[in-house]
Amino acid sequence: MASIACDKNGHRRILFVAPDGKRPTIRLGKISQRAAEAVKVRVEQLLAAKLTGHAVEADTARWLAELEPKMAGKLGPRGTDPEACR
């Protein structure tokens, strides 16, 4: 499970526990709660795929492929590769 935190300056971030036990943070910047929720859902789908060894859903893979490089980099060094989540 991932959660959304809102800083005092209005910036949002997603916190989650990675498969390796680390607790990374994805800083989203100043975005709406609705947009942050949408990213959180995708992050949870990626985590579930990684933990279970299943393929990423097609819509999530498409979302990854269309991400801006800056945001994809926040997901990790292999964040834009849907195959990396298998």
C-alpha positions, 0 to 999 in steps of 0.5 A: 500500500502506498500513501500520499503526504502533503507538505506544508508548502502544498507539495505532495509525495507518495510513500510506500514500502518497496519489495526490498524493504526500503521506504522510498518517496516519490515527490510529485510537486504541487499537484491536486489530490486527485492527480496524486491519487491517480499516480498512487494507484499506478504505483500500487499496481506496479508494486503488486506486479513486482511482488507477485511476479505477474505482468503489469496491466496494459493500461499501466504499461501504457501509462509508464510508456507515456510518462515524461522522463523526469517523472519516469526517473522518479519511479526508478532507473528502470521506471519506463520499462514495463518489462522491468516490473515482471 
